[in-house]
Amino acid sequence: MIDVPGDLVVNLRTHSGAVGREFADALPALAGRYLEEWGLRPDGAAMSGMCALVLPVLRAADGRRAALKLQLVDEETVGEPVALRVWGEAGAGVVGLLDHDPATGVMLLERLDERRPLTGVADARAAVRVLAESLARLVRVPAPAGMRTLGDEAVRMLEEAPGAAARLADEGERRLLMDCAAAVREVAGEPGDRLLHWDLHYDNILAGRAEDGRAGEWVVLDPKPLGGDPGFELFPALDNRFEASEVRWRFDLLSGALGLDRERARAWTLGRVLQNGLWIRGGGTRLPADHAEIARRLLGRDR
């Protein structure tokens, strides 16, 4: 019997409604099916993120360590195996995809060292530099045909921005969100064509294992891929391990490492603040304080 972490069950049922509840209930049987079909045996306690169950496993055929990943397939996750293959072929420093069932989205992945995330690097600036190097490798690769696009997302964001701003309790934050929308409007006509990760924060980079020839290497995992402008990639590195005084330093380092036009990168980073603002439900709410502060600093309003 597979032990599904309780936090994952709660997340699936809370954020994905009836579909999430059904998927959570089916997880033990689904995991058991692929353990048998792919010749795997459990090799440690189950792990989870917001929406995925990850089982450390051993392949019976060769004893190789691997990770079985099971998650709901939606518009954000459907492109993950495609992106991993494309990046893998380009040598872009991503986790290896060993097997995949398109019908269910179940993946067998290279096992990384989950005890050594980039978050564990105490020097925050050193961690930002590692993340910047990883991003630079990823965005060199063009998005394959059929990937969801930033252009479509920008259209949706601009359509929904007035309603999202109206739900905010604070007048200053309402203006701030609409200024983010104005910035996106300036660049929406050129949304870009690079293959983006969308969620590259410090816990989505783990140390590789020597047995797989990746000793000393930092490896990217868990993309929610789309095709677009690399400036849309910078926000997670500014928001995670948040320090207000470091926002501009991180932004300058990241945009420089990726060779980006600074004003376009600023506009698309403000677009991430707007995107997050669209997810706020209910009236009389506030923007997350760190998101609002990032926007203010990129707009030069903190002085």
LUMGU-980225 format. One line per 10 residues: their letters; for each residue x, y negated, z of N, C-alpha, C. Coordinates in Angstrom, 3 decimals, decimal comma, padded with zeros to 6 digits. Layout:
BEGIN
a	X:Y:Z:X:Y:Z:X:Y:Z; ...
//
This chain:
BEGIN
midvpgdlvv	000,849:001,197:000,000:000,000:000,000:000,000:000,880:-001,242:000,000; 000,601:-002,196:-000,907:001,351:-003,447:-000,994:000,743:-004,457:-000,025; 001,578:-005,049:000,793:001,132:-006,049:001,761:001,193:-007,426:001,102; 000,033:-008,000:000,799:-000,040:-009,319:000,158:000,009:-010,390:001,252; 000,977:-011,322:001,198:001,053:-012,369:002,232:-000,245:-013,151:002,361; -000,646:-013,402:003,610:-001,908:-014,085:003,868:-001,968:-015,476:003,278; -000,834:-016,209:003,290:-000,830:-017,566:002,735:-001,161:-017,556:001,249; -000,676:-016,544:000,534:-000,971:-016,451:-000,895:-002,459:-016,213:-001,117; -003,044:-015,334:-000,320:-004,480:-015,062:-000,448:-005,285:-016,337:-000,227; -004,922:-017,096:000,805:-005,624:-018,346:001,095:-005,476:-019,332:-000,058
nlrthsgavg	-004,252:-019,474:-000,578:-004,022:-020,408:-001,690:-004,847:-020,026:-002,913; -004,857:-018,747:-003,249:-005,593:-018,306:-004,431:-007,086:-018,542:-004,260; -007,593:-018,235:-003,097:-009,032:-018,394:-002,876:-009,427:-019,857:-002,783; -008,531:-020,692:-002,251:-008,840:-022,111:-002,091:-008,764:-022,866:-003,408; -007,707:-022,613:-004,169:-007,439:-023,430:-005,353:-007,984:-022,847:-006,655; -008,303:-021,569:-006,670:-008,765:-020,962:-007,925:-010,161:-020,371:-007,825; -010,847:-020,635:-006,736:-012,246:-020,247:-006,620:-012,467:-018,754:-006,754; -013,563:-018,404:-007,440:-013,946:-017,003:-007,572:-012,887:-016,204:-008,325; -012,277:-016,829:-009,329:-011,218:-016,142:-010,088:-010,041:-015,823:-009,172; -009,673:-016,785:-008,312:-008,574:-016,568:-007,384:-008,883:-015,484:-006,373
refadalpal	-010,119:-015,467:-005,870:-010,512:-014,428:-004,912:-010,433:-013,043:-005,554; -010,915:-012,954:-006,786:-010,877:-011,667:-007,493:-009,441:-011,213:-007,726; -008,587:-012,162:-008,113:-007,194:-011,808:-008,364:-006,499:-011,367:-007,075; -006,739:-012,094:-005,981:-006,128:-011,738:-004,699:-006,542:-010,333:-004,273; -007,822:-010,005:-004,441:-008,311:-008,682:-004,057:-007,703:-007,578:-004,913; -007,387:-007,915:-006,175:-006,870:-006,906:-007,105:-005,358:-006,728:-007,013; -004,665:-007,613:-006,300:-003,204:-007,592:-006,301:-002,589:-006,258:-005,850; -003,037:-005,644:-004,753:-002,404:-004,376:-004,365:-002,473:-003,312:-005,455; -003,648:-003,161:-006,078:-003,789:-002,156:-007,131:-002,961:-002,526:-008,354; -002,927:-003,819:-008,700:-002,162:-004,258:-009,861:-000,674:-004,000:-009,648
agryleewgl	-000,188:-004,327:-008,460:001,220:-004,071:-008,159:001,521:-002,584:-008,215; 000,650:-001,786:-007,633:000,862:-000,338:-007,663:000,914:000,217:-009,070; 000,076:-000,326:-009,931:000,056:000,130:-011,333:001,415:-000,082:-011,997; 002,004:-001,270:-011,813:003,261:-001,550:-012,516:004,468:-000,928:-011,832; 004,389:-000,705:-010,536:005,445:000,072:-009,893:005,542:001,451:-010,536; 004,385:002,045:-010,808:004,361:003,382:-011,406:004,724:003,336:-012,884; 004,090:002,445:-013,649:004,287:002,438:-015,101:005,716:002,054:-015,482; 006,329:001,164:-014,735:007,667:000,697:-015,084:008,771:001,399:-014,292; 008,408:002,408:-013,527:009,408:003,185:-012,811:010,154:002,368:-011,772; 009,415:001,743:-010,868:010,005:000,863:-009,867:009,681:001,370:-008,474
rpdgaamsgm	010,541:001,040:-007,529:010,199:001,309:-006,138:010,510:000,078:-005,295; 009,649:-000,216:-004,325:009,852:-001,409:-003,496:011,209:-001,399:-002,809; 011,756:-002,612:-002,643:013,095:-002,735:-002,060:013,153:-003,950:-001,130; 012,118:-004,103:-000,305:012,084:-005,230:000,612:010,687:-005,778:000,745; 010,552:-006,755:001,619:009,246:-007,335:001,897:008,763:-008,196:000,739; 007,454:-008,203:000,541:006,852:-009,041:-000,496:007,083:-010,509:-000,181; 007,232:-011,306:-001,247:007,410:-012,749:-001,132:006,327:-013,421:-001,965; 006,100:-014,711:-001,709:005,087:-015,416:-002,490:005,379:-016,896:-002,507; 004,826:-017,556:-003,543:004,813:-019,001:-003,619:003,373:-019,455:-003,499; 003,028:-020,523:-004,231:001,660:-021,018:-004,185:000,678:-020,083:-004,885
calvlpvlra	001,135:-019,409:-005,954:000,171:-018,646:-006,750:000,684:-017,291:-007,216; 001,875:-016,871:-006,809:002,455:-015,635:-007,332:002,906:-014,713:-006,204; 002,745:-013,424:-006,430:003,297:-012,388:-005,567:004,574:-011,875:-006,212; 005,646:-011,811:-005,441:006,934:-011,329:-005,952:007,403:-010,177:-005,071; 007,638:-009,023:-005,698:008,085:-007,836:-004,976:009,520:-007,511:-005,357; 010,446:-007,481:-004,391:011,786:-006,974:-004,682:011,685:-005,475:-004,984; 012,288:-005,051:-006,088:012,176:-003,652:-006,505:013,530:-003,141:-007,005; 013,596:-001,811:-007,110:014,711:-001,132:-007,770:014,155:-000,359:-008,955; 014,870:-000,417:-010,082:014,472:000,383:-011,246:014,994:001,800:-011,070; 014,091:002,773:-011,165:014,480:004,165:-010,971:015,481:004,616:-012,026
adgrraalkl	015,363:004,095:-013,237:016,207:004,557:-014,345:017,680:004,260:-014,124; 018,000:003,086:-013,579:019,413:002,709:-013,449:019,769:002,120:-012,087; 018,798:002,052:-011,176:019,074:001,519:-009,853:019,245:000,012:-009,796; 018,949:-000,666:-010,898:019,146:-002,117:-010,923:018,130:-002,818:-010,033; 018,593:-003,824:-009,299:017,687:-004,667:-008,523:016,916:-005,581:-009,468; 015,639:-005,748:-009,179:014,804:-006,615:-010,001:013,709:-007,201:-009,116; 012,852:-008,013:-009,719:011,739:-008,628:-009,002:010,490:-008,523:-009,860; 009,432:-007,976:-009,303:008,156:-007,843:-009,997:007,293:-009,048:-009,626; 006,900:-009,819:-010,633:006,143:-011,042:-010,393:004,735:-010,904:-010,962; 003,741:-011,147:-010,101:002,344:-011,076:-010,497:001,688:-012,404:-010,160
qlvdeetvge	001,026:-013,014:-011,147:000,388:-014,306:-010,919:-000,808:-014,471:-011,845; -001,713:-015,352:-011,442:-002,829:-015,704:-012,317:-002,297:-016,347:-013,589; -002,829:-015,943:-014,711:-002,437:-016,558:-015,978:-003,389:-017,711:-016,268; -002,831:-018,923:-016,364:-003,614:-020,105:-016,705:-002,794:-020,963:-017,656; -003,252:-022,182:-017,919:-002,559:-023,010:-018,912:-001,134:-023,363:-018,474; -000,865:-023,361:-017,170:000,473:-023,677:-016,697:001,405:-022,479:-016,753; 000,896:-021,280:-016,478:001,765:-020,109:-016,359:001,848:-019,260:-017,627; 000,912:-019,441:-018,556:000,866:-018,555:-019,723:002,136:-018,631:-020,556; 002,801:-019,786:-020,560:004,003:-019,936:-021,378:005,280:-019,502:-020,708; 005,214:-019,045:-019,445:006,451:-018,735:-018,717:007,310:-017,672:-019,396
pvalrvwgea	006,781:-016,505:-019,773:007,656:-015,511:-020,408:008,237:-015,985:-021,733; 007,458:-016,744:-022,490:007,976:-017,276:-023,761:009,145:-018,214:-023,499; 008,971:-019,116:-022,538:010,032:-020,070:-022,218:011,281:-019,361:-021,709; 011,107:-018,361:-020,849:012,267:-017,651:-020,319:013,046:-016,959:-021,434; 012,319:-016,396:-022,404:013,014:-015,752:-023,527:013,780:-016,777:-024,359; 013,129:-017,894:-024,669:013,768:-018,918:-025,498:014,989:-019,498:-024,797; 014,839:-019,847:-023,530:015,975:-020,375:-022,781:017,066:-019,322:-022,612; 016,648:-018,069:-022,388:017,636:-017,005:-022,230:018,484:-016,829:-023,472; 017,842:-016,861:-024,633:018,581:-016,725:-025,896:019,535:-017,890:-026,117; 019,196:-019,057:-025,543:020,039:-020,245:-025,696:021,105:-020,353:-024,608
gagvvglldh	021,134:-019,407:-023,668:022,100:-019,464:-022,586:021,911:-020,667:-021,683; 020,642:-020,973:-021,368:020,322:-022,195:-020,633:020,297:-022,024:-019,121; 020,700:-020,853:-018,613:020,826:-020,694:-017,175:019,543:-020,371:-016,444; 018,666:-019,552:-017,065:017,411:-019,186:-016,419:017,433:-017,716:-016,005; 016,498:-017,365:-015,134:016,378:-015,984:-014,691:016,065:-015,082:-015,882; 016,645:-013,883:-015,881:016,444:-012,966:-016,985:015,079:-012,295:-016,943; 014,418:-012,217:-018,093:013,136:-011,525:-018,237:013,423:-010,110:-018,719; 013,132:-009,116:-017,875:013,449:-007,725:-018,188:012,285:-006,990:-018,836; 011,071:-007,379:-018,497:009,880:-006,757:-019,091:008,702:-007,693:-018,862; 007,651:-007,496:-019,670:006,476:-008,380:-019,585:005,293:-007,694:-020,228
dpatgvmlle	004,142:-007,790:-019,555:002,894:-007,295:-020,128:002,020:-008,492:-020,476; 001,866:-008,806:-021,774:001,069:-009,976:-022,165:-000,382:-009,895:-021,710; -000,917:-008,703:-021,548:-002,331:-008,561:-021,192:-002,620:-009,069:-019,782; -001,687:-008,895:-018,871:-001,912:-009,288:-017,472:-000,979:-010,404:-017,014; 000,056:-010,695:-017,790:001,037:-011,697:-017,381:002,076:-011,189:-016,410; 002,036:-009,914:-016,026:002,999:-009,362:-015,071:004,385:-009,355:-015,710; 005,380:-009,774:-014,923:006,755:-009,849:-015,407:007,704:-009,084:-014,491; 008,711:-008,484:-015,078:009,829:-007,920:-014,330:011,025:-008,813:-014,595; 011,569:-009,376:-013,526:012,617:-010,383:-013,638:013,912:-009,908:-012,998; 014,988:-010,489:-013,455:016,272:-010,340:-012,786:016,121:-010,749:-011,315
rlderrpltg	016,769:-010,023:-010,413:016,723:-010,380:-008,996:017,825:-011,392:-008,695; 017,416:-012,511:-008,149:018,358:-013,526:-007,694:018,524:-013,408:-006,187; 019,357:-014,259:-005,611:019,599:-014,219:-004,176:018,641:-015,181:-003,483; 017,498:-014,666:-003,036:016,471:-015,525:-002,431:016,938:-016,160:-001,122; 018,032:-015,667:-000,570:018,568:-016,263:000,668:019,365:-017,527:000,386; 019,601:-017,825:-000,898:020,455:-018,964:-001,245:019,789:-019,874:-002,272; 018,729:-020,582:-001,868:018,158:-021,608:-002,760:019,023:-022,856:-002,740; 018,866:-023,679:-003,762:019,608:-024,935:-003,815:019,232:-025,842:-002,646; 018,031:-025,668:-002,107:017,623:-026,425:-000,920:018,604:-026,248:000,229; 019,254:-025,093:000,277:020,179:-024,814:001,362:021,487:-025,574:001,289
vadaraavrv	021,750:-026,251:000,186:022,960:-027,075:000,090:022,733:-028,324:000,922; 023,524:-028,481:001,979:023,271:-029,557:002,942:023,459:-030,947:002,347; 024,412:-031,096:001,454:024,688:-032,382:000,821:023,636:-032,631:-000,260; 022,686:-033,516:000,012:021,586:-033,744:-000,924:022,078:-034,244:-002,272; 023,091:-035,085:-002,275:023,593:-035,596:-003,562:024,246:-034,488:-004,379; 024,926:-033,572:-003,709:025,503:-032,434:-004,429:024,395:-031,584:-005,038; 023,297:-031,398:-004,299:022,166:-030,623:-004,820:021,541:-031,309:-006,025; 021,420:-032,629:-005,981:020,871:-033,366:-007,121:021,753:-033,173:-008,352; 023,048:-033,182:-008,150:023,970:-033,001:-009,297:023,802:-031,621:-009,924; 023,649:-030,587:-009,090:023,415:-029,242:-009,619:022,110:-029,205:-010,407
laeslarlvr	021,054:-029,784:-009,842:019,766:-029,806:-010,527:019,862:-030,550:-011,851; 020,601:-031,656:-011,869:020,764:-032,422:-013,109:021,455:-031,582:-014,176; 022,478:-030,832:-013,789:023,174:-029,973:-014,749:022,231:-028,900:-015,301; 021,394:-028,341:-014,421:020,434:-027,334:-014,874:019,429:-027,930:-015,852; 018,892:-029,093:-015,515:017,941:-029,750:-016,409:018,561:-030,063:-017,765; 019,795:-030,521:-017,754:020,458:-030,875:-019,011:020,542:-029,669:-019,941; 020,771:-028,478:-019,378:020,815:-027,268:-020,215:019,430:-026,932:-020,756; 018,417:-027,076:-019,917:017,067:-026,707:-020,333:016,557:-027,588:-021,456; 016,722:-028,901:-021,329:016,075:-029,816:-022,275:016,828:-029,928:-023,594; 017,958:-029,257:-023,712:018,605:-029,192:-025,034:017,821:-028,307:-025,990
vpapagmrtl	016,927:-027,492:-025,460:016,218:-026,488:-026,256:014,876:-027,054:-026,716; 014,576:-026,978:-028,016:013,264:-027,451:-028,493:012,143:-026,521:-028,061; 010,970:-027,072:-027,849:009,808:-026,270:-027,456:009,362:-025,399:-028,628; 009,059:-024,130:-028,367:008,563:-023,278:-029,457:007,128:-023,634:-029,815; 006,709:-023,215:-030,986:005,337:-023,458:-031,436:004,356:-022,795:-030,474; 003,235:-023,471:-030,262:002,188:-022,910:-029,435:002,260:-023,287:-027,970; 003,328:-023,942:-027,540:003,454:-024,365:-026,144:002,529:-025,551:-025,883; 001,943:-025,614:-024,695:001,140:-026,800:-024,348:002,034:-028,032:-024,433; 001,447:-029,183:-024,687:002,262:-030,358:-024,993:001,990:-031,526:-024,051; 003,026:-032,320:-023,859:002,903:-033,534:-023,077:001,995:-034,541:-023,779
gdeavrmlee	001,979:-034,519:-025,101:001,091:-035,429:-025,829:-000,360:-035,230:-025,439; -000,804:-033,969:-025,380:-002,181:-033,683:-024,976:-002,417:-034,091:-023,527; -001,432:-033,834:-022,667:-001,564:-034,191:-021,260:-001,646:-035,708:-021,089; -000,868:-036,460:-021,876:-000,894:-037,918:-021,779:-002,263:-038,464:-022,148; -002,879:-037,920:-023,190:-004,218:-038,355:-023,576:-005,191:-038,138:-022,423; -005,141:-036,972:-021,825:-006,038:-036,677:-020,702:-005,782:-037,612:-019,524; -004,513:-037,835:-019,200:-004,187:-038,696:-018,064:-004,733:-040,098:-018,260; -004,569:-040,631:-019,449:-005,027:-042,002:-019,706:-006,552:-042,095:-019,670; -007,226:-041,048:-020,121:-008,681:-041,041:-020,066:-009,190:-041,011:-018,628; -008,492:-040,275:-017,758:-008,978:-040,060:-016,398:-008,437:-041,076:-015,402
apgaaarlad	-007,469:-041,905:-015,810:-006,823:-042,822:-014,872:-007,797:-043,779:-014,186; -008,719:-044,435:-014,898:-009,618:-045,371:-014,197:-010,432:-044,704:-013,101; -010,954:-043,514:-013,369:-011,736:-042,812:-012,363:-010,893:-042,424:-011,162; -009,643:-041,987:-011,413:-008,759:-041,612:-010,309:-008,422:-042,824:-009,453; -008,157:-043,956:-010,104:-007,839:-045,171:-009,346:-009,029:-045,610:-008,500; -010,226:-045,476:-009,041:-011,420:-045,907:-008,305:-011,637:-045,095:-007,040; -011,105:-043,878:-006,980:-011,283:-043,039:-005,789:-010,349:-043,434:-004,645; -009,342:-044,252:-004,935:-008,368:-044,623:-003,911:-008,930:-045,706:-002,998; -008,608:-045,593:-001,716:-009,142:-046,530:-000,721:-008,417:-047,868:-000,734; -007,140:-047,844:-001,101:-006,311:-049,047:-000,980:-006,229:-049,779:-002,316
egerrllmdc	-006,520:-051,085:-002,303:-006,497:-051,867:-003,536:-005,108:-051,889:-004,161; -004,081:-052,009:-003,335:-002,724:-052,004:-003,857:-002,379:-050,707:-004,558; -002,841:-049,587:-004,012:-002,588:-048,294:-004,649:-003,402:-048,135:-005,923; -004,593:-048,716:-005,957:-005,372:-048,683:-007,206:-004,615:-049,404:-008,311; -004,071:-050,576:-007,986:-003,287:-051,306:-008,999:-002,037:-050,521:-009,381; -001,408:-049,904:-008,388:-000,185:-049,141:-008,653:-000,455:-047,992:-009,622; -001,546:-047,272:-009,403:-001,855:-046,144:-010,290:-002,158:-046,631:-011,703; -002,855:-047,749:-011,836:-003,143:-048,272:-013,163:-001,896:-048,819:-013,832; -000,927:-049,299:-013,053:000,350:-049,707:-013,638:001,125:-048,491:-014,138; 000,992:-047,366:-013,444:001,586:-046,120:-013,944:000,948:-045,737:-015,278
aaavrevage	-000,367:-045,888:-015,367:-001,065:-045,587:-016,617:-000,599:-046,511:-017,737; -000,404:-047,791:-017,422:000,068:-048,736:-018,442:001,442:-048,337:-018,961; 002,301:-047,847:-018,051:003,635:-047,408:-018,472:003,541:-046,208:-019,412; 002,662:-045,263:-019,084:002,481:-044,088:-019,943:001,941:-044,499:-021,307; 001,034:-045,453:-021,330:000,437:-045,900:-022,593:001,516:-046,414:-023,558; 002,561:-047,005:-023,012:003,640:-047,561:-023,839:004,431:-046,474:-024,565; 004,497:-045,257:-023,986:005,342:-044,208:-024,565:004,539:-043,018:-025,092; 003,216:-043,033:-024,900:002,400:-041,862:-025,231:002,444:-041,494:-026,699; 002,724:-042,450:-027,559:002,787:-042,158:-028,991:003,992:-041,342:-029,407; 004,991:-041,236:-028,529:006,185:-040,422:-028,803:006,415:-039,493:-027,614
pgdrllhwdl	005,631:-038,417:-027,505:005,678:-037,568:-026,313:006,858:-036,611:-026,252; 007,634:-036,480:-027,336:008,820:-035,637:-027,299:008,551:-034,193:-027,669; 009,646:-033,426:-027,861:009,505:-032,055:-028,349:010,442:-031,070:-027,659; 010,987:-031,436:-026,509:011,894:-030,539:-025,793:011,105:-029,537:-024,946; 011,717:-028,404:-024,633:011,088:-027,415:-023,767:011,341:-027,810:-022,315; 010,263:-028,170:-021,614:010,351:-028,687:-020,252:009,947:-027,623:-019,235; 010,544:-027,696:-018,065:010,240:-026,794:-016,955:009,012:-027,262:-016,196; 008,901:-028,552:-015,951:007,823:-029,288:-015,293:007,915:-029,254:-013,770; 008,506:-028,222:-013,176:008,480:-028,096:-011,713:009,855:-027,746:-011,166; 010,900:-028,403:-011,683:012,244:-028,020:-011,259:012,637:-028,793:-009,999
hydnilagra	012,307:-028,196:-008,857:012,758:-028,719:-007,573:013,813:-027,765:-007,012; 014,285:-028,060:-005,824:015,469:-027,382:-005,296:015,204:-025,939:-004,889; 013,954:-025,567:-004,589:013,647:-024,173:-004,276:013,457:-023,333:-005,528; 013,404:-023,948:-006,705:013,279:-023,203:-007,959:014,625:-023,019:-008,650; 015,694:-023,172:-007,880:017,042:-022,847:-008,344:017,679:-021,987:-007,262; 018,032:-020,757:-007,624:018,633:-019,817:-006,685:020,008:-019,394:-007,168; 020,800:-018,897:-006,238:022,113:-018,361:-006,594:021,954:-017,035:-007,326; 022,792:-016,830:-008,339:022,816:-015,561:-009,045:023,597:-014,517:-008,269; 023,466:-013,261:-008,688:024,134:-012,152:-008,009:025,353:-011,697:-008,815; 026,415:-011,359:-008,083:027,641:-010,901:-008,734:027,400:-009,645:-009,558
edgragewvv	026,508:-008,761:-009,089:026,278:-007,495:-009,795:025,679:-007,712:-011,187; 025,069:-008,883:-011,403:024,524:-009,215:-012,724:025,450:-010,147:-013,501; 026,676:-010,303:-013,009:027,638:-011,163:-013,690:027,372:-012,639:-013,512; 026,678:-013,018:-012,433:026,309:-014,421:-012,246:026,810:-014,967:-010,912; 027,908:-014,432:-010,438:028,494:-014,937:-009,202:028,859:-016,405:-009,369; 028,502:-017,224:-008,399:028,815:-018,644:-008,447:027,919:-019,463:-009,358; 026,894:-018,833:-009,940:026,023:-019,527:-010,882:024,697:-019,878:-010,208; 024,204:-021,086:-010,477:022,871:-021,484:-010,049:021,894:-021,192:-011,181; 020,794:-020,506:-010,858:019,890:-019,973:-011,875:018,481:-020,538:-011,654; 017,852:-020,974:-012,741:016,521:-021,587:-012,709:015,437:-020,517:-012,838
ldpkplggdp	014,349:-020,694:-012,103:013,205:-019,790:-012,212:011,902:-020,574:-012,100; 010,804:-019,873:-012,302:009,443:-020,346:-012,059:009,057:-021,598:-012,843; 009,249:-021,607:-014,166:008,794:-022,775:-014,945:007,289:-022,777:-015,143; 006,756:-023,971:-015,346:005,378:-024,174:-015,813:005,516:-024,950:-017,129; 005,960:-024,285:-018,196:006,545:-024,991:-019,346:005,552:-025,751:-020,201; 006,098:-026,791:-020,830:005,374:-027,548:-021,847:006,397:-028,225:-022,747; 005,955:-028,678:-023,901:006,820:-029,387:-024,815:006,658:-030,881:-024,655; 007,789:-031,602:-024,511:007,648:-033,029:-024,340:008,956:-033,751:-024,090; 008,849:-034,965:-023,574:009,995:-035,836:-023,311:010,657:-035,439:-021,994; 011,993:-035,299:-021,977:012,686:-034,899:-020,748:012,490:-035,853:-019,578
gfelfpaldn	012,084:-037,106:-019,846:011,815:-038,018:-018,744:010,713:-037,525:-017,828; 009,862:-036,641:-018,322:008,766:-036,092:-017,532:009,259:-035,068:-016,511; 010,549:-034,734:-016,575:011,127:-033,707:-015,706:011,703:-034,247:-014,404; 011,862:-035,543:-014,263:012,689:-036,080:-013,184:011,984:-036,159:-011,836; 010,670:-036,274:-011,826:009,948:-036,562:-010,586:010,194:-035,550:-009,467; 010,159:-034,219:-009,709:010,354:-033,298:-008,588:011,673:-033,511:-007,849; 012,716:-033,882:-008,561:014,007:-034,104:-007,912:014,020:-035,373:-007,078; 013,127:-036,310:-007,382:013,011:-037,530:-006,582:012,130:-037,293:-005,357; 011,117:-036,467:-005,508:010,116:-036,288:-004,460:010,521:-035,229:-003,436; 011,114:-034,130:-003,887:011,554:-033,101:-002,959:012,819:-033,573:-002,242
rfeasevrwr	012,931:-033,214:-000,984:013,989:-033,749:-000,115:013,962:-035,289:-000,185; 012,762:-035,830:-000,093:012,553:-037,255:-000,345:013,322:-038,143:000,620; 014,011:-039,111:000,032:014,642:-040,194:000,785:014,433:-041,461:-000,031; 013,699:-042,408:000,518:013,359:-043,615:-000,231:014,594:-044,329:-000,748; 015,624:-044,395:000,079:016,831:-045,130:-000,311:017,605:-044,450:-001,431; 017,278:-043,185:-001,728:018,001:-042,428:-002,751:017,270:-042,389:-004,084; 016,057:-042,939:-004,153:015,253:-042,801:-005,372:015,993:-043,340:-006,582; 016,492:-044,563:-006,514:017,146:-045,148:-007,694:018,446:-044,423:-008,021; 019,201:-044,031:-007,003:020,447:-043,303:-007,279:020,146:-041,996:-008,008; 019,166:-041,250:-007,508:018,819:-039,979:-008,153:018,302:-040,213:-009,572
fdllsgalgl	017,434:-041,199:-009,729:016,881:-041,478:-011,050:017,999:-041,824:-012,034; 018,939:-042,662:-011,630:020,041:-043,048:-012,516:020,921:-041,855:-012,842; 021,214:-041,015:-011,847:022,047:-039,838:-012,094:021,360:-038,894:-013,073; 020,079:-038,601:-012,833:019,360:-037,655:-013,674:019,198:-038,175:-015,097; 018,777:-039,416:-015,243:018,583:-039,950:-016,592:019,915:-040,022:-017,334; 021,003:-040,324:-016,623:022,316:-040,341:-017,262:022,783:-038,961:-017,664; 022,598:-037,962:-016,784:023,032:-036,595:-017,087:022,289:-036,018:-018,280; 021,034:-036,416:-018,459:020,235:-035,910:-019,573:020,345:-036,784:-020,817; 021,092:-037,890:-020,722:021,263:-038,783:-021,865:019,986:-039,473:-022,277; 019,168:-039,887:-021,301:017,857:-040,451:-021,597:017,890:-041,965:-021,681
drerarawtl	016,993:-042,517:-022,481:016,727:-043,943:-022,441:016,064:-044,246:-021,100; 016,645:-045,159:-020,341:016,217:-045,367:-018,967:014,763:-045,849:-018,876; 014,352:-046,726:-019,773:012,990:-047,254:-019,689:011,950:-046,196:-020,056; 012,254:-045,377:-021,042:011,331:-044,287:-021,383:011,257:-043,278:-020,237; 012,410:-042,969:-019,638:012,429:-042,028:-018,520:011,640:-042,584:-017,338; 011,757:-043,883:-017,106:010,998:-044,519:-016,030:009,497:-044,396:-016,294; 009,081:-044,644:-017,527:007,654:-044,570:-017,869:007,106:-043,161:-017,668; 007,866:-042,159:-018,114:007,365:-040,789:-017,966:007,414:-040,329:-016,511; 008,353:-040,837:-015,719:008,360:-040,506:-014,293:007,157:-041,122:-013,600; 006,815:-042,345:-013,967:005,576:-042,944:-013,459:004,361:-042,130:-013,918
grvlqnglwi	004,496:-041,489:-015,078:003,434:-040,606:-015,547:003,205:-039,426:-014,616; 004,248:-038,960:-013,958:004,061:-037,869:-012,995:003,308:-038,357:-011,760; 003,565:-039,598:-011,349:002,786:-040,163:-010,239:001,320:-040,241:-010,642; 001,067:-040,684:-011,874:-000,303:-040,741:-012,380:-000,913:-039,347:-012,420; -000,207:-038,383:-012,946:-000,731:-037,014:-013,035:-001,120:-036,487:-011,654; -000,257:-036,701:-010,675:-000,576:-036,248:-009,322:-001,784:-036,994:-008,758; -001,916:-038,276:-009,112:-003,057:-039,043:-008,652:-004,376:-038,523:-009,198; -004,348:-037,893:-010,366:-005,574:-037,344:-010,955:-006,102:-036,161:-010,163; -005,227:-035,519:-009,407:-005,641:-034,331:-008,657:-006,329:-034,688:-007,342; -006,297:-035,943:-006,951:-006,938:-036,368:-005,710:-008,452:-036,339:-005,897
rgggtrlpad	-009,132:-035,694:-004,975:-010,588:-035,588:-005,058:-011,221:-036,246:-003,837; -012,395:-036,802:-004,032:-013,098:-037,462:-002,941:-012,754:-038,937:-002,876; -013,716:-039,738:-002,459:-013,478:-041,168:-002,376:-012,746:-041,556:-001,103; -012,205:-042,779:-001,110:-011,553:-043,314:000,070:-010,251:-042,647:000,428; -009,538:-042,106:-000,562:-008,296:-041,389:-000,304:-007,091:-042,289:-000,572; -005,928:-041,770:-000,259:-004,679:-042,505:-000,466:-003,720:-041,665:-001,310; -002,855:-042,340:-002,030:-001,762:-041,651:-002,690:-000,813:-041,102:-001,622; -000,178:-039,957:-001,877:000,875:-039,529:-000,954:001,905:-040,648:-000,805; 002,350:-040,887:000,419:003,218:-042,032:000,686:004,510:-041,976:-000,126; 005,086:-040,776:-000,295:006,328:-040,680:-001,048:006,106:-040,950:-002,531
haeiarrllg	004,962:-040,517:-003,077:004,665:-040,785:-004,486:004,521:-042,293:-004,729; 003,787:-042,951:-003,843:003,602:-044,400:-003,987:004,937:-045,129:-003,873; 005,798:-044,662:-002,971:007,093:-045,328:-002,789:007,985:-045,135:-004,007; 007,966:-043,948:-004,605:008,741:-043,716:-005,828:008,285:-044,668:-006,923; 006,961:-044,791:-007,099:006,437:-045,701:-008,123:006,855:-047,133:-007,849; 006,727:-047,564:-006,603:007,101:-048,949:-006,282:008,576:-049,200:-006,560; 009,414:-048,262:-006,217:010,853:-048,469:-006,432:011,202:-048,453:-007,916; 010,569:-047,613:-008,685:010,847:-047,604:-010,123:010,299:-048,861:-010,801; 009,273:-049,443:-010,220:008,712:-050,693:-010,743:009,384:-051,920:-010,153; 010,336:-051,717:-009,252:011,074:-052,831:-008,676:010,289:-053,620:-007,661
rdr	009,357:-052,971:-006,938:008,484:-053,694:-006,011:008,839:-053,442:-004,546; 009,993:-052,899:-004,297:010,387:-052,604:-002,925:011,296:-053,695:-002,343; 011,626:-054,684:-003,163:012,568:-055,685:-002,723:011,829:-056,796:-001,960
//
